[in-house]
Amino acid sequence: MNGQSAGIALQRTHKIGIVGAGGIVKAAHLPAYRAAGFEVSAIYGRETHRATTLAAEFGIPNVCHSLDEMLRDPSLEVIDIAVPPEAQSQALRQAVTHGKHLLCQKPLARTAAEAELLVEAAEAASVKLAVNVSMRWAPAMRETTDLIRQGAIGDVTSALFDVKYYENWDTWPWLPRSDRLLVLFDMIHILNVTRTIVGQPGSLQARYGRAQDSEVAGETWADIRLNYGNNVFVRFDEDSRIPSAQTCVRFQFNGSRGSIAGTLGVYYDYPLGRADTIKLVPSAVNESMIPGRKLPGRWAPDAFSKTMRALFAAIENDSVPPNSGRDHLETLRLIDSIYAAGRLEILPHKPGKDSR
Ligand SMILES: NC(=O)c1ccc[n+]([C@@H]2O[C@H](COP(=O)([O-])OP(=O)(O)OC[C@H]3O[C@@H](n4cnc5c(N)ncnc54)[C@H](O)[C@@H]3O)[C@@H](O)[C@H]2O)c1
């Protein structure tokens, strides 16, 4: 992972046009860009009144009434798309014909095959396509990745993400009907980070499902194990329907010389959450003897200027951003394999650890 690129100094201003005026634009994109000094010159939203409200709050000079109107503005270099996948693919196809570089939302599309067509469209138009895999730049994930790259725990032997929280999926009116839910829209982040650290697994096991009386179509829990050979594995155990008071989020990477353990604050109170924590535990030291250290910054909004900065740097250097569309295809291929390895289990409750 490119922890360093997050701090790269830019040589010039890149004007941004934002497509979408929803929750994540308000809570993360715009506050992050304001703090980073990025210039957002135009916004377009399907509901113009929302775009107008955000434009007033964040000092955006131009509210466009159509995507075409935005794309015809030659001063805009980057289009930042933050709409659901179905709407995103249409916007992307339109934007590349105007030669705009793109920061798209995760997931780039519902499947790797659909996303590959979009990556090919961007490549054919010679524009940069980056994906907002923001958790890669969340404080705890950035530090974990840097420590592992520096050899702080030796070779990774296993890892665990244990994520129990409450998500009100109705917050996103377009999501409850999606047959792919938790893995595609939430776990995608930790799967993507894991892939950047330990690569694509050789095999995997997956179970996923939802409660019988659930009002959403897709899975709300998933239990996944990625196998890397020689008994190296990563386990993800996530349930998004736990009462908020019982939220518990921890991750741990174990290596030949020690381990890194921490928490991801965003799950405590989405989207602002708490500070992430981390601790580096040498082998032979009891984990409980080492206190967790709170990390500065938050996933939202801080990580969101880093994903955009990585794209700006790639434009300036004519290089491939670490969060490129093509890299994202690998994460979507992993997600396709996870869905193919199981079937939606409709049970009264998520099965306990022993039954899985
Ligand atoms: N990178 C991240 O960490 C992160 C975090 C949250 C959300 N997201 C992604 O960002 C996207 C938007 O999420 P959100 O939380 O802002 O959702 P939201 O529901 O709050 O907002 C969605 C926006 O898309 C617009 N929209 C919906 N359907 C549309 C359509 N058919 N055509 C045009 N516009 C349409 C809505 O008008 C609204 O402006 C989603 O793809 C989501 O997965 C990414």
The ligand as a MOL file (V3000), in Angstrom:
LIG
                    3D

  0  0  0     0  0            999 V3000
M  V30 BEGIN CTAB
M  V30 COUNTS 44 48 0 0 0
M  V30 BEGIN ATOM
M  V30 1 N -15.7020 5.2310 -0.0450 0
M  V30 2 C -16.3870 5.0470 1.0230 0
M  V30 3 O -15.8120 4.7840 2.0590 0
M  V30 4 C -17.8860 5.1810 0.9900 0
M  V30 5 C -18.6220 5.4620 2.1390 0
M  V30 6 C -20.0100 5.6010 2.0360 0
M  V30 7 C -20.6280 5.4430 0.8080 0
M  V30 8 N -19.8710 5.1290 -0.2780 0 CHG=1
M  V30 9 C -20.4890 4.9350 -1.6130 0
M  V30 10 O -20.8990 6.2050 -2.0960 0
M  V30 11 C -22.0740 6.0770 -2.8840 0
M  V30 12 C -23.1240 7.0390 -2.3390 0
M  V30 13 O -23.3470 6.7340 -0.9630 0
M  V30 14 P -24.1150 7.7470 0.0050 0
M  V30 15 O -23.8410 7.2570 1.3720 0
M  V30 16 O -23.8070 9.1540 -0.3160 0 CHG=-1
M  V30 17 O -25.6200 7.4120 -0.4130 0
M  V30 18 P -26.9110 8.3650 -0.3650 0
M  V30 19 O -28.0660 7.4700 -0.5540 0
M  V30 20 O -26.8510 9.2330 0.8450 0
M  V30 21 O -26.7290 9.3210 -1.6190 0
M  V30 22 C -26.7830 8.7970 -2.9250 0
M  V30 23 C -26.7280 9.9280 -3.9240 0
M  V30 24 O -26.8530 9.3270 -5.2200 0
M  V30 25 C -27.9460 9.9210 -5.9040 0
M  V30 26 N -28.5970 8.8780 -6.7180 0
M  V30 27 C -29.2090 7.7620 -6.2560 0
M  V30 28 N -29.6830 7.0470 -7.2990 0
M  V30 29 C -29.3600 7.7500 -8.4010 0
M  V30 30 C -29.5750 7.5450 -9.7670 0
M  V30 31 N -30.2130 6.4490 -10.2070 0
M  V30 32 N -29.0980 8.4730 -10.6300 0
M  V30 33 C -28.4440 9.5550 -10.1790 0
M  V30 34 N -28.2040 9.8050 -8.9000 0
M  V30 35 C -28.6550 8.9050 -8.0260 0
M  V30 36 C -28.8660 10.4590 -4.8450 0
M  V30 37 O -29.6580 11.4990 -5.3590 0
M  V30 38 C -27.8370 10.9530 -3.8250 0
M  V30 39 O -27.3220 12.2090 -4.2030 0
M  V30 40 C -22.4590 4.6030 -2.8050 0
M  V30 41 O -21.9760 3.9150 -3.9280 0
M  V30 42 C -21.7230 4.0710 -1.5880 0
M  V30 43 O -21.3530 2.7140 -1.6820 0
M  V30 44 C -18.5400 5.0000 -0.2030 0
M  V30 END ATOM
M  V30 BEGIN BOND
M  V30 1 1 1 2
M  V30 2 2 2 3
M  V30 3 1 2 4
M  V30 4 1 4 5
M  V30 5 2 4 44
M  V30 6 2 5 6
M  V30 7 1 6 7
M  V30 8 2 7 8
M  V30 9 1 8 9
M  V30 10 1 8 44
M  V30 11 1 9 10
M  V30 12 1 9 42
M  V30 13 1 10 11
M  V30 14 1 11 12
M  V30 15 1 11 40
M  V30 16 1 12 13
M  V30 17 1 13 14
M  V30 18 2 14 15
M  V30 19 1 14 16
M  V30 20 1 14 17
M  V30 21 1 17 18
M  V30 22 2 18 19
M  V30 23 1 18 20
M  V30 24 1 18 21
M  V30 25 1 21 22
M  V30 26 1 22 23
M  V30 27 1 23 24
M  V30 28 1 23 38
M  V30 29 1 24 25
M  V30 30 1 25 26
M  V30 31 1 25 36
M  V30 32 1 26 27
M  V30 33 1 26 35
M  V30 34 2 27 28
M  V30 35 1 28 29
M  V30 36 1 29 30
M  V30 37 2 29 35
M  V30 38 1 30 31
M  V30 39 2 30 32
M  V30 40 1 32 33
M  V30 41 2 33 34
M  V30 42 1 34 35
M  V30 43 1 36 37
M  V30 44 1 36 38
M  V30 45 1 38 39
M  V30 46 1 40 41
M  V30 47 1 40 42
M  V30 48 1 42 43
M  V30 END BOND
M  V30 END CTAB
M  END
